[in-house]
Amino acid sequence: MNQFDTIHNVEHNFAKSNPNYLKGMFGATDVMPLWIADMDFEIAKPIQESLQKLVTRNIYAYEFSTGEVFKAISDWNLKRHKLQLNPKSFVQVSGVLTGIGILIRELSEKGDGILVQPPVYHQFFKVIESAGRKVVHNKLKVSDGRYLMDFEDIERKLKTLNIKAILLCNPHNPIGRVWTKEELQKLVDLANTYDVTIISDEIHSDIVYSRTKFNSIASLDNIENHIAVIGSPAKTFGMQSISNGYLYIPNQNTYKQIKNTIGSLYLDHGSIHSANATIAAYTKGEEWLDDLLRYLEKTMNWIQDFVTNELPEVTLYKPEGTYQVWLEFSKLNLSDAALKHLVVNQAKLALTPGDWFEESHTQFMRMNVASPLSKIQQAFHQLKNALDKGVDCSFNEAESNTDCCSC
Ligand SMILES: Cc1ncc(COP(=O)(O)O)c(C=O)c1O
């Protein structure tokens, strides 16, 4: 049996399955939780061992190991992505969103615009707005079933609006694109022309499938003055609740500015659990990751076959990267409320609603598939049964009862 087939006991204090969260967000607790982006798998053995070693030590005196952590990160990037990073350009932050929040504050003023590409990870809106900056939407477009950047719209907005940064998501959550070198180069050229910084969130960089290559924005030409990268081992190794993030800033003046700000707030004192787990992950976790990627790819292929054969009214945007699948339900012609009822109350699934990522995407849902395949198969069978049956009689949204089967 494959290690990723094991179904582990679910802890109710995990956000994904916490009954209070489920009730608050989905109005139900008897649902299979496939929403928040973390994994149901046990972490790699070397990471477990490094944490166990710490626990048995019983002494937690001050200990700083960022030098070793940064070396592990740069060695990993060289080996995995053929990306040469200068270990002197890293700054530690407690998490990716913290890093983005700091960069936005340091690289722009209140009221300035920050460009995002919805549908996109919903916390981007909050991190921008809570810093008093304006979210500028550059919606992705769909061509032949594939999401693409709308470069004309970006250029128009960079020309006419007071934009200081582009917040890039690569690989892109929730639609699963891994941006090509050509796409990224166009973005870099625009950033150079209009003097804005690309803040590149690369937290999903290692979760890419066999026919795709991940390109960091830091691998492109002429980026020195206009990029900042944010990374973390959290998604790659399933360490969401213990890992820190890091910034990579090639421009030395910007690097010093950001490092000073972070240092003055003592935000770079990460925990030793995170440091040791990160070193173990990046130095000894590669085999586990390769096994994981093979497993996830098998899951993705199974999903593609199932949707094609059994759910022709559902559109799957098969991801090039990330462990989420983006599903479109508009062909069902259901009202938004009826769709939600069908998925939550009949299929008994807690999926992330598409309008979290962009308000018009009410007919989309994101499913996190980093779970044992048997669980994902069960989820899709539940979905099929619900769709075959149609919206049931317990749905009583007064104005949309035309969606209801026979009542
Ligand atoms: C694109 C992206 N950035 C950031 C995060 C959150 O990162 P952190 O918990 O380190 O702030 C997530 C989590 O799902 C994400 O998908």
The ligand as an SDF file (V2000), in Angstrom:
LIG
                    3D

 16 16  0  0  0  0  0  0  0  0999 V2000
   -0.8370   31.4720   -2.6770 C   0  0  0  0  0  0  0  0  0  0  0  0
   -0.7820   31.3720   -1.1780 C   0  0  0  0  0  0  0  0  0  0  0  0
   -0.0360   32.2480   -0.4810 N   0  0  0  0  0  0  0  0  0  0  0  0
    0.0450   32.1880    0.8680 C   0  0  0  0  0  0  0  0  0  0  0  0
   -0.6410   31.2310    1.5810 C   0  0  0  0  0  0  0  0  0  0  0  0
   -0.5640   31.2240    3.0760 C   0  0  0  0  0  0  0  0  0  0  0  0
    0.7590   31.1920    3.4940 O   0  0  0  0  0  0  0  0  0  0  0  0
    1.1520   31.4170    5.0120 P   0  0  0  0  0  0  0  0  0  0  0  0
    0.2670   30.5300    5.8280 O   0  0  0  0  0  0  0  0  0  0  0  0
    2.5960   31.0610    5.1040 O   0  0  0  0  0  0  0  0  0  0  0  0
    0.9220   32.8690    5.3130 O   0  0  0  0  0  0  0  0  0  0  0  0
   -1.4370   30.2900    0.8970 C   0  0  0  0  0  0  0  0  0  0  0  0
   -2.2060   29.2820    1.6080 C   0  0  0  0  0  0  0  0  0  0  0  0
   -3.0690   28.6200    1.0880 O   0  0  0  0  0  0  0  0  0  0  0  0
   -1.5000   30.3740   -0.5280 C   0  0  0  0  0  0  0  0  0  0  0  0
   -2.2200   29.5080   -1.2470 O   0  0  0  0  0  0  0  0  0  0  0  0
  1  2  1  0
  2  3  1  0
  2 15  2  0
  3  4  2  0
  4  5  1  0
  5  6  1  0
  5 12  2  0
  6  7  1  0
  7  8  1  0
  8  9  2  0
  8 10  1  0
  8 11  1  0
 12 13  1  0
 12 15  1  0
 13 14  2  0
 15 16  1  0
M  END
$$$$
